[in-house]
């Protein structure tokens, strides 16, 4: 599953876009420098997200939308279309 697909699945499950999760994380004081375990626990407790999906959000909360280009356009199951994740909801993603 691509990184973007993880984020899209989170939106399907919770009804919240990645951008909304970033805002909620900011309200809790989570951001760059926050330990992954704290964010994973919050996402599991409050939203029922498993570790894999939570770790996708940990990345965007702590590092932003840029991802490593090594999986971009590879044609594998983990391939993303760009090195920048779309955070504003899958319905409005111009790369979908």
Buried (B, 14 or more C-beta within 10 A) or exposed (E): EBBBBBBBBBBEEBEBBBBBBBEBBEEEEBEEEBEBEBBBEBBBEEBEBEEEBBBBBBBBBBEEBEBEEEBBEEEEEEBBBBBBBBBEBBEEBEEE
